[in-house]
Amino acid sequence: MRDDMIDRVTELVREVARTIVLPRWRRLTDSEIEEKSPGDLVTVADQESERALTAGLTALLPGSSVVGEEAVAADPSVLERLDDGGPVWL
């Protein structure tokens, strides 16, 4: 089961990279890049890939939650998921 899960997560990451990240590599416009805090940039590719990974990971492991960089930047209370007692993807 463990190897199967690793394979499924690997395929999910590859799919997100192939469909969301790579098509935008070095092609982002200024309107697709924001500064979430001074000197800390976020792109639409960052946000979309985190949303896709979150959906995919929680589907792979029902009852799990995700604590991602962009979600925490938008809502710091997302960090409270670390204390929920269930499985958490970081």
C-alpha positions in Angstrom: 0.0 0.0 0.0 2.8 2.4 0.9 4.5 2.0 -2.5 1.2 2.4 -4.3 0.6 5.7 -2.4 4.0 7.0 -3.3 3.4 6.2 -6.9 0.0 7.9 -6.9 1.5 11.1 -5.2 4.3 11.1 -7.7 1.9 10.9 -10.6 -0.2 13.7 -9.1 2.8 16.0 -8.8 3.9 15.2 -12.3 0.5 15.9 -13.7 0.3 19.3 -11.9 3.7 20.2 -13.1 2.8 19.1 -16.7 -0.5 20.9 -16.8 -0.2 23.9 -14.6 3.5 24.8 -13.9 5.4 24.0 -17.1 3.0 25.7 -19.6 3.7 29.0 -17.6 7.4 28.6 -17.2 9.0 31.9 -18.2 5.7 33.0 -19.7 4.0 34.8 -16.8 2.8 38.3 -17.4 3.1 41.0 -14.7 -0.6 40.6 -13.9 0.0 37.0 -13.0 2.6 37.8 -10.3 1.7 39.4 -7.0 3.7 40.4 -4.0 2.1 38.7 -0.9 4.5 40.5 1.4 7.5 42.7 0.7 9.9 40.6 -1.4 7.7 37.5 -1.3 6.2 36.8 -4.7 3.3 34.5 -5.7 2.2 33.6 -9.1 -1.0 32.2 -10.6 0.9 29.0 -11.2 1.8 28.8 -7.5 -1.8 29.3 -6.5 -3.4 27.0 -9.1 -0.9 24.2 -8.5 -1.4 24.3 -4.7 -5.2 24.1 -5.3 -4.8 21.1 -7.6 -2.4 19.4 -5.3 -4.7 20.0 -2.3 -7.7 18.5 -4.2 -5.6 15.5 -5.4 -4.0 14.7 -2.1 -7.2 14.8 -0.1 -8.8 12.6 -2.7 -5.9 10.1 -2.4 -6.2 10.1 1.4 -9.8 10.9 2.5 -9.9 12.6 5.9 -6.5 14.2 5.4 -5.9 17.9 5.1 -3.3 20.1 3.5 -1.2 23.0 4.9 0.2 24.8 1.9 2.3 27.9 1.6 -0.2 29.9 -0.4 -3.2 28.8 1.7 -1.4 29.9 4.9 -0.4 33.2 3.4 -4.0 33.9 2.5 -5.3 32.6 5.8 -2.9 31.9 8.7 -5.6 29.9 10.6 -4.8 27.0 8.1 -1.9 26.2 10.3 -4.4 25.0 12.9 -4.9 21.9 10.8 -1.5 20.7 12.1 -3.2 20.1 15.5 -6.3 18.4 14.2 -4.9 14.9 14.8 -5.5 13.6 11.4 -3.1 13.1 8.5 -1.7 16.3 7.1 0.1 16.9 3.9 2.7 19.8 4.0 
